[in-house]
Amino acid sequence: MKLWKKLALGSTAVLAAMSLAACSNGSNNSSSSSKKANLTLWVDTEQVPYYKQIANDFMKENKNVKVRVVQSPNGSANAKTDVGKDPSKAADVFEVPNDQLGQMAEAGYINPLSPDATKDIKANYVSEASRGVTWKGKIYAYPYAQQAQTLYYNKSKLSANDVKDWKTLTSKGVVATDFTNAYVMWPVMFSAGTKLFGDNGQELKGSTFNSQDGVNGLKWYAEQKDNKGVMQTSNALNQLKKGNAQAILDGPWNAANIKKILGKDFAVAKYPKINVGGKSVQMEAFLGIEGFAVNSHTSNAKAASDLAAYITNKKAQLIAHEEAGQIPVLKAAVNSSAVKNDPVAEAVIEMAKPGNSVLQPMLPQMAAFWNGSAPLISGTYDGKIKPSQYKAQLAKLEKSIEKK
């Protein structure tokens, strides 16, 4: 399972300029590395088997390079922390969620990609992926998957029409979700019309949730406490399995588990419309981009960048899709029949579009945001934070995330 765990603010360091040569990810070929190199690749535990397969294919084309595929010490969600303990001892190439790239770039753990790799990613990847790995105008990782939550439901209990609107969904069935999880629930604030760190997620003073729109978002959370069709739970999968819920909000990382639970009754769709501030609007989600970054402390920069490019090419992305349900970001892979015929991929790709989701910001201040937003949402839902306190609480959160 890929959970977007949020990490603490990293230290700031001056980035060293380093050009990393890379092959085009639009092909299945890597530029052969002539220099002998021993590389370590960090991936999540469940990904080790199929990335060993991909790495073996890479080594067949790069005879002088040996690649050791091992599980990340604490998972890719903790990449910044694990690399930061001692960058010189960390993997040459490691998996990282896009929301950590800004922090890692500022700390000097990673460098911008080469001009050729940058051009390739801008040309051959879906625009959301390219934007997702861009920090201050430069690309810092090779993207390989997109992750946005969707609505999974039991189609024997709910129809495709029922799940198009939150009101119908929650009047005809029960949706299980978690109001203590800001990753899941904060995007309602985007639906309400607010911004988090501006239009591009990189403006320190660009948040607008300390506003009437923000108050409207909090009112929506509070209203769900009395909605009998909404269940608060930290284990929605279990509630779906027990039959206590007929729908859940979850990501592609759990699709296989949900398919096992629902069997022939499995169905997936984009998020429904919700009513916020008296308006019917699209319920939004966070969009995350998974990528592979090259350690700036590697002694084999050329070979490492070749490896990162290879393990995010079309063949590799389709293997990750087949083995783990990862949703590709390379246009050639997205347009493949395997992806086009996957209803989960279809729903995620739809949710990834602007207006349906917002890219996770990469500012280091996101650590303060996650710490402050979760109790605000849950407190509002529980009723512990009263309507008279909404504006002051929003102002407090906004002030806390603007500190440098």
C-alpha positions in Angstrom: 0.0 0.0 0.0 1.3 3.5 -0.8 0.3 5.8 2.0 1.4 9.4 1.6 3.1 9.9 4.9 4.2 13.5 5.4 7.7 14.3 6.5 9.4 17.0 8.5 11.1 20.0 7.1 14.5 19.3 5.7 17.6 21.5 6.0 18.5 24.0 3.3 21.6 23.7 1.3 23.0 25.2 -1.9 22.4 22.8 -4.8 25.4 21.8 -6.8 24.9 21.9 -10.5 25.3 18.5 -12.1 24.3 17.4 -15.5 22.9 13.9 -15.6 22.7 12.3 -19.0 19.7 10.1 -19.7 18.1 8.2 -22.5 14.6 8.8 -23.8 11.9 7.3 -21.7 9.8 6.9 -24.8 11.8 3.9 -25.8 12.8 0.6 -24.1 16.5 1.2 -24.7 19.0 2.7 -22.4 22.2 4.4 -23.5 24.9 1.9 -22.6 27.0 2.8 -19.7 30.7 2.1 -20.5 32.1 2.8 -17.1 31.9 -0.1 -14.5 29.4 0.7 -11.7 27.7 -0.9 -8.8 24.3 0.7 -8.1 21.7 0.3 -5.4 18.0 0.8 -6.1 15.5 1.4 -3.3 11.9 0.5 -3.8 9.0 -0.5 -1.6 8.9 -4.0 -0.2 6.2 -5.3 -2.4 7.9 -3.9 -5.5 11.2 -5.7 -5.0 10.4 -8.8 -7.1 9.3 -7.0 -10.3 11.9 -4.3 -10.1 14.6 -7.1 -9.9 13.2 -8.3 -13.2 13.4 -4.8 -14.7 16.9 -4.3 -13.3 18.0 -7.6 -14.8 16.8 -6.4 -18.2 18.8 -3.2 -17.7 22.0 -5.1 -16.8 21.7 -7.2 -20.0 21.9 -4.0 -22.0 24.6 -2.4 -19.7 27.1 -5.2 -19.1 29.4 -3.0 -16.9 26.7 -2.1 -14.5 25.5 -4.2 -11.5 22.3 -3.2 -9.8 21.2 -4.4 -6.4 17.5 -4.0 -5.8 16.5 -3.7 -2.1 13.6 -2.5 -0.1 13.7 1.1 1.2 14.6 1.3 4.9 11.2 2.8 5.8 9.3 2.8 2.5 9.4 5.4 -0.2 7.0 7.6 1.8 9.9 8.2 4.1 12.5 8.7 1.4 13.6 12.2 2.5 14.2 11.0 6.1 16.0 7.8 5.0 18.3 9.6 2.5 18.8 12.5 4.9 20.3 10.2 7.6 23.5 9.9 5.5 23.1 10.7 1.8 26.5 9.1 1.0 25.2 5.7 2.2 21.8 6.0 0.7 20.8 4.3 -2.6 22.1 5.7 -5.9 18.5 5.7 -7.2 15.4 5.7 -4.9 11.6 6.0 -5.2 10.1 9.2 -3.9 6.6 10.8 -3.8 6.6 14.1 -5.6 5.6 16.1 -2.5 9.0 15.5 -1.0 11.0 16.7 -4.1 11.1 20.3 -3.1 12.4 19.5 0.4 15.0 17.1 -1.0 16.1 19.6 -3.7 16.5 22.3 -1.1 18.5 20.0 1.2 20.9 19.1 -1.7 19.9 15.4 -1.8 19.0 15.5 -5.5 19.9 17.6 -8.5 18.0 18.7 -11.5 17.9 16.2 -14.4 19.9 16.8 -17.6 18.5 19.0 -20.4 17.9 15.9 -22.5 16.0 14.1 -19.8 14.0 17.2 -19.0 13.0 17.7 -22.6 12.0 14.0 -22.9 9.8 14.2 -19.8 8.1 17.4 -20.9 7.4 15.9 -24.4 6.5 12.3 -23.7 4.7 12.3 -20.3 1.3 13.5 -19.4 1.4 17.1 -18.3 0.4 16.4 -14.7 3.4 14.1 -14.3 5.8 16.7 -15.7 4.4 19.4 -13.4 4.5 17.1 -10.5 8.2 16.6 -10.6 9.1 20.2 -11.3 10.5 22.3 -8.5 11.3 26.0 -9.1 11.2 25.5 -12.9 13.5 22.4 -12.9 12.7 18.7 -13.1 14.1 16.5 -10.3 12.8 13.0 -10.8 11.8 10.5 -13.5 8.0 10.0 -13.0 6.5 6.6 -13.4 3.0 6.6 -11.8 0.1 8.9 -10.9 -2.0 8.4 -7.8 -5.4 10.0 -7.2 -8.1 8.6 -5.0 -11.4 7.5 -6.6 -14.7 6.1 -5.4 -14.9 2.3 -5.1 -18.4 0.8 -4.7 -20.6 -2.3 -4.6 -22.5 -2.2 -7.9 -25.1 -4.6 -6.5 -26.1 -2.0 -4.0 -25.4 1.3 -5.8 -25.8 2.2 -9.5 -23.4 4.2 -11.6 -26.0 7.0 -11.5 -26.3 6.9 -7.7 -22.6 7.5 -7.2 -22.4 10.7 -9.3 -23.7 12.9 -6.5 -22.8 12.7 -2.7 -26.5 13.3 -1.8 -27.7 10.3 -3.7 -24.7 8.2 -2.8 -25.2 8.8 0.9 -29.0 8.5 0.8 -29.0 5.1 -1.0 -25.9 3.6 0.7 -23.1 4.3 3.2 -19.7 5.6 2.2 -16.8 5.0 4.7 -14.1 7.5 4.9 -11.7 9.1 7.4 -12.1 12.7 8.7 -8.8 12.4 10.6 -6.9 12.0 7.4 -6.1 15.3 5.7 -4.8 13.6 2.5 -8.3 12.2 2.0 -10.5 15.0 3.2 -8.7 18.4 2.7 -9.4 18.5 -1.0 -13.0 19.3 -0.2 -11.5 22.8 0.5 -10.4 22.9 -3.1 -13.9 22.1 -4.1 -15.0 25.0 -1.9 -12.8 27.3 -4.0 -9.7 27.7 -1.8 -6.0 27.3 -2.8 -3.1 25.8 -1.0 0.2 27.6 -1.7 -1.2 29.2 -4.8 -2.0 28.0 -8.3 1.2 26.0 -8.6 1.6 24.8 -5.0 4.9 26.7 -4.7 3.8 30.1 -3.4 4.5 30.5 0.3 1.9 33.3 0.7 -0.5 31.8 -1.9 -3.1 30.0 0.4 -6.6 31.4 0.4 -8.5 29.1 2.8 -8.7 31.8 5.5 -11.8 33.0 3.7 -15.6 32.5 3.4 -14.8 29.7 0.9 -12.7 28.1 3.6 -15.5 28.5 6.2 -17.9 26.9 3.7 -15.5 23.9 3.4 -15.5 23.5 7.2 -19.3 23.6 7.3 -19.4 20.7 4.8 -17.2 18.6 7.2 -19.5 19.4 10.1 -22.6 18.5 8.1 -21.3 15.0 7.5 -21.5 14.1 11.2 -25.3 14.0 11.0 -25.3 12.3 7.6 -26.4 8.7 8.2 -24.9 7.7 4.9 -21.4 8.7 6.0 -19.3 6.5 8.3 -16.1 7.8 10.0 -13.5 5.0 10.2 -9.8 4.5 10.1 -10.3 1.2 8.3 -12.7 1.7 5.4 -11.7 -1.6 3.8 -12.8 -3.6 6.8 -16.2 -1.8 6.8 -16.6 -2.6 3.1 -15.7 -6.2 3.7 -18.3 -6.5 6.6 -21.0 -4.9 4.4 -21.4 -2.0 6.7 -20.4 0.4 3.9 -21.2 0.1 0.2 -18.6 2.7 -1.0 -15.2 4.0 0.1 -12.7 6.7 -1.0 -9.4 5.1 -1.8 -6.4 5.0 -4.1 -5.2 2.6 -6.8 -2.8 1.1 -4.3 -5.7 -0.7 -2.7 -7.6 -1.6 -5.9 -6.5 -5.3 -5.8 -7.7 -5.6 -2.2 -11.0 -4.0 -3.0 -11.5 -6.3 -6.0 -11.0 -9.3 -3.7 -13.6 -8.0 -1.2 -16.3 -7.1 -3.8 -15.6 -9.7 -6.5 -18.2 -9.5 -9.3 -19.8 -6.5 -7.6 -16.6 -4.4 -7.9 -17.0 -1.0 -9.5 -15.0 2.3 -9.5 -15.8 5.8 -10.5 -14.5 9.4 -10.3 -15.5 11.3 -7.2 -19.1 12.5 -7.0 -20.4 16.1 -7.0 -20.9 17.7 -3.5 -22.8 20.7 -2.3 -20.5 23.3 -0.8 -21.5 26.9 0.0 -24.8 26.3 -1.8 -23.2 25.2 -5.0 -22.9 21.8 -6.7 -19.2 21.3 -7.3 -16.8 18.4 -8.2 -15.4 16.7 -5.1 -11.6 16.9 -5.6 -8.7 14.8 -4.5 -4.9 15.2 -4.1 -2.9 14.1 -7.1 0.4 12.5 -6.3 3.2 11.6 -8.8 5.6 8.8 -7.9 9.1 9.0 -9.3 12.6 7.8 -9.1 15.3 10.3 -8.2 19.1 10.1 -8.4 21.1 10.6 -5.3 23.3 13.7 -5.7 26.0 11.9 -3.7 26.3 8.9 -6.0 29.7 8.2 -7.4 28.1 6.8 -10.6 25.9 9.7 -11.8 25.8 8.6 -15.5 24.9 5.0 -14.7 22.4 6.0 -12.0 20.6 8.4 -14.3 20.5 5.7 -17.0 19.0 3.3 -14.5 16.4 5.8 -13.4 15.4 6.4 -17.0 15.2 2.7 -17.8 13.0 1.7 -14.9 10.5 4.4 -15.8 10.3 3.6 -19.5 7.2 2.2 -21.3 8.0 -1.5 -20.6 8.7 -0.8 -16.9 5.6 1.3 -16.4 3.4 -1.5 -17.9 5.1 -4.1 -15.7 4.4 -2.0 -12.7 0.8 -1.6 -13.9 0.4 -5.3 -14.4 2.1 -6.4 -11.2 0.9 -3.7 -8.8 -1.9 -1.7 -10.4 0.3 1.4 -10.8 -1.2 4.0 -13.2 1.4 5.0 -15.9 2.3 8.6 -16.8 4.3 8.0 -20.0 1.9 8.8 -22.8 2.8 5.7 -24.8 2.0 3.5 -21.7 -1.2 5.5 -20.9 -2.4 4.8 -24.4 -1.7 1.1 -24.3 -4.7 -1.3 -24.5 -3.8 -2.7 -21.0 -4.3 0.7 -19.4 -7.2 1.8 -21.5 -9.1 -1.4 -20.6 -8.5 -1.0 -16.9 -11.5 0.7 -15.2 -9.3 1.7 -12.2 -6.8 3.4 -14.5 -9.6 5.1 -16.4 -11.0 6.5 -13.1 -7.6 7.6 -11.8 -6.7 9.3 -15.1 -10.0 11.1 -15.1 -9.5 12.3 -11.5 -5.9 13.4 -12.4 -7.4 16.1 -14.7 -7.4 19.7 -13.6 -10.7 20.5 -11.8 -10.9 17.0 -10.4 -7.6 17.0 -8.4 -4.8 19.3 -7.2 -1.1 18.3 -7.3 0.4 17.9 -3.9 2.5 21.0 -3.1 6.2 20.4 -2.6 7.0 23.2 -0.3 8.9 22.2 2.9 6.0 23.9 4.8 3.8 21.0 3.8 5.0 19.3 7.0 3.3 22.0 9.1 0.2 21.8 6.9 -0.3 18.1 7.5 0.2 18.6 11.2 -2.3 21.4 11.5 -5.0 20.5 8.9 -5.8 17.0 10.2 -7.0 18.1 13.7 -8.8 21.1 12.1 -10.8 18.7 9.8 -11.5 16.1 12.5 -12.3 18.7 15.1 -14.8 20.4 12.8 -16.4 17.0 11.9 -16.7 16.0 15.6 -18.2 19.4 16.5 -15.4 20.1 18.9 -14.5 23.2 16.8 -17.6 25.4 16.8 -18.8 27.5 13.8 -17.9 30.6 15.7 -14.3 29.4 15.8 -13.9 28.5 12.1 -12.4 31.7 10.9 -9.9 31.9 13.7 -8.8 28.3 13.2 -8.4 28.8 9.5 -6.3 32.0 10.2 -4.2 30.0 12.7 -3.5 27.2 10.2 -2.7 29.7 7.4 -0.2 31.6 9.6 1.5 28.4 10.7 2.2 27.2 7.1 3.7 30.6 6.0 6.7 30.4 8.3 10.0 30.0 6.6 
